[in-house]
Amino acid sequence: MITTTTKRVAPLWIACSIAFCGIATAQTTAPATHNPNAPVPVVAAAVGGDAQFVTSASTANATEIIASRLASTQAQSPKVKAFAATMIQDHTAANDKLRTIAQKNGFALASTAMVEQQPDLAKLQNLNGKDFDTAYTAMMNKDHQDAVALFTSESTKGSNAELKAFATQTLPALQHHLEMAKAL
């Protein structure tokens, strides 16, 4: 049975699948242990090690990119649109670096946004103008707080040297994103 909620969320799932099919091609031959329906812990490095960090970081990047692409067309504020453009550029670059490290070390990247973020993304999809700006800004603040915690944990507790270095190098940009989001 197709419900009203399913009709509203279905286009988002399709868009996510299409937008991130390139991430899916980065999957390795390592066995998949990620359940896409299970919630992803915020401080994954402490809970699930380097493999969980890769999954969490790649889903976080996907979420930021999807939300920011929506902002490019649905936001009202020029500041929000400029912030969104920066998010798309920076999170795409970060995911490309992560993909290279993951492939080299046998880790699998996630191919969609975070499961717990799907309701927020669906909400954004149905908003425009000032309402969109408010919801997107709140989402970016929370997401970047979570990302800073995730990358801080990996930079101090990770066991893979390349992932630790990636987390350490990426952390200042995420902290800057958080400050930018707070200023919106």
Wavefront OBJ file of the C-alpha trace (Angstrom):
o trace
v 0.000 0.000 0.000
v 1.357 3.415 -0.936
v 0.729 6.033 1.711
v 0.922 9.800 1.491
v 4.225 9.684 3.374
v 5.582 7.109 0.933
v 4.580 9.314 -2.004
v 6.422 12.290 -0.478
v 9.559 10.395 0.550
v 9.876 8.162 -2.522
v 11.288 10.930 -4.770
v 13.923 11.659 -2.110
v 15.006 8.014 -1.991
v 15.230 7.930 -5.771
v 17.237 11.149 -5.830
v 19.582 9.813 -3.145
v 20.133 6.622 -5.078
v 20.832 8.419 -8.337
v 22.954 11.183 -6.813
v 25.235 8.808 -5.014
v 25.566 5.889 -7.393
v 29.201 6.927 -7.767
v 29.732 6.279 -4.092
v 28.252 2.815 -4.484
v 30.859 1.979 -7.108
v 33.495 2.584 -4.459
v 32.328 -0.519 -2.592
v 35.105 -3.024 -2.116
v 35.083 -6.778 -2.036
v 35.183 -6.674 1.755
v 32.083 -8.227 3.291
v 29.291 -5.750 3.892
v 28.536 -5.513 7.589
v 26.518 -2.299 7.469
v 22.775 -2.613 7.881
v 21.345 0.421 6.061
v 18.292 0.367 8.334
v 20.303 0.498 11.559
v 21.054 3.875 13.153
v 24.632 5.059 12.756
v 26.330 6.014 16.029
v 27.600 9.578 16.229
v 30.985 8.695 17.687
v 31.458 5.647 15.509
v 35.217 5.340 15.855
v 34.877 4.519 19.534
v 31.994 2.108 18.922
v 32.753 0.337 15.651
v 36.326 1.146 14.739
v 37.707 2.421 11.471
v 35.177 0.609 9.261
v 32.316 2.267 11.118
v 34.062 5.634 10.835
v 34.231 5.216 7.045
v 30.534 4.340 6.929
v 29.536 7.192 9.238
v 31.729 9.772 7.518
v 30.551 8.798 4.030
v 26.872 8.867 5.048
v 27.411 12.233 6.746
v 28.999 13.580 3.554
v 26.093 12.242 1.494
v 23.582 13.867 3.837
v 25.330 17.252 3.670
v 25.502 17.135 -0.116
v 21.847 16.168 -0.551
v 20.618 18.860 1.844
v 22.882 21.467 0.278
v 21.713 20.642 -3.242
v 18.180 21.264 -2.034
v 19.354 24.568 -0.548
v 20.758 25.674 -3.882
v 17.221 25.794 -5.279
v 14.931 26.151 -2.254
v 16.739 28.571 0.045
v 15.849 32.247 0.092
v 18.903 33.775 1.761
v 21.953 34.414 -0.419
v 24.096 33.554 2.643
v 22.410 30.166 2.964
v 22.864 29.508 -0.762
v 26.554 30.460 -0.571
v 27.015 28.230 2.485
v 25.298 25.371 0.621
v 27.660 25.771 -2.349
v 30.618 25.551 0.025
v 29.125 22.424 1.634
v 28.690 20.716 -1.727
v 32.253 21.522 -2.771
v 33.940 20.654 0.533
v 31.959 17.502 1.316
v 32.386 16.182 -2.233
v 36.152 16.697 -1.961
v 36.245 15.079 1.485
v 34.280 12.091 0.227
v 36.639 11.719 -2.737
v 39.635 11.604 -0.364
v 37.812 9.173 1.914
v 36.924 6.960 -1.070
v 40.577 6.728 -2.077
v 41.663 5.750 1.443
v 38.763 3.323 1.827
v 39.474 1.547 -1.458
v 43.159 1.242 -0.631
v 42.414 -0.229 2.805
v 39.432 -2.440 1.976
v 36.691 -0.368 3.625
v 33.253 0.125 2.073
v 31.630 3.534 1.741
v 27.924 3.953 2.310
v 25.853 4.843 -0.729
v 23.056 6.892 0.858
v 22.409 9.548 3.451
v 22.104 8.667 7.118
v 18.954 6.742 7.941
v 18.193 9.010 10.889
v 18.510 12.042 8.592
v 15.900 10.841 6.084
v 13.003 12.577 7.924
v 14.973 15.845 8.022
v 15.773 15.566 4.323
v 12.142 14.791 3.513
v 11.087 17.845 5.525
v 13.570 20.046 3.646
v 12.276 18.742 0.342
v 8.847 20.160 1.189
v 10.041 23.604 2.340
v 10.969 26.770 0.483
v 12.215 30.248 1.273
v 12.626 31.376 4.856
v 11.119 28.152 6.272
v 13.705 26.152 4.334
v 16.514 28.438 5.499
v 15.537 27.955 9.153
v 15.277 24.154 8.922
v 18.443 23.790 6.827
v 20.469 26.000 9.175
v 19.334 23.993 12.204
v 20.205 20.763 10.423
v 23.657 22.022 9.429
v 24.397 23.101 13.004
v 23.489 19.706 14.439
v 25.117 17.701 11.646
v 28.392 19.587 11.955
v 28.433 19.199 15.743
v 28.059 15.455 15.173
v 30.717 15.454 12.447
v 33.205 17.308 14.642
v 32.653 14.700 17.386
v 33.018 11.830 14.896
v 36.219 13.163 13.328
v 37.705 14.130 16.701
v 37.153 10.583 17.927
v 38.713 9.020 14.820
v 41.687 11.399 14.926
v 42.491 10.299 18.483
v 41.195 6.714 18.689
v 41.374 5.347 15.143
v 43.749 2.486 14.421
v 44.278 3.044 10.675
v 47.001 5.655 10.192
v 45.582 6.975 6.900
v 42.083 7.385 8.338
v 43.469 9.078 11.448
v 45.424 11.484 9.244
v 42.335 12.121 7.084
v 40.228 12.820 10.169
v 42.890 15.112 11.624
v 43.283 17.016 8.344
v 39.519 17.318 7.756
v 38.599 18.346 11.301
v 39.529 22.067 10.954
v 37.272 22.389 7.895
v 34.380 20.772 9.775
v 34.937 23.101 12.723
v 34.913 26.030 10.293
v 31.675 24.707 8.730
v 30.130 24.593 12.204
v 31.132 28.208 12.854
v 29.741 29.223 9.463
v 26.461 27.421 10.192
v 26.173 29.143 13.569
v 26.632 32.525 11.853
v 23.778 31.988 9.360
l 1 2 3 4 5 6 7 8 9 10 11 12 13 14 15 16 17 18 19 20 21 22 23 24 25 26 27 28 29 30 31 32 33 34 35 36 37 38 39 40 41 42 43 44 45 46 47 48 49 50 51 52 53 54 55 56 57 58 59 60 61 62 63 64 65 66 67 68 69 70 71 72 73 74 75 76 77 78 79 80 81 82 83 84 85 86 87 88 89 90 91 92 93 94 95 96 97 98 99 100 101 102 103 104 105 106 107 108 109 110 111 112 113 114 115 116 117 118 119 120 121 122 123 124 125 126 127 128 129 130 131 132 133 134 135 136 137 138 139 140 141 142 143 144 145 146 147 148 149 150 151 152 153 154 155 156 157 158 159 160 161 162 163 164 165 166 167 168 169 170 171 172 173 174 175 176 177 178 179 180 181 182 183 184
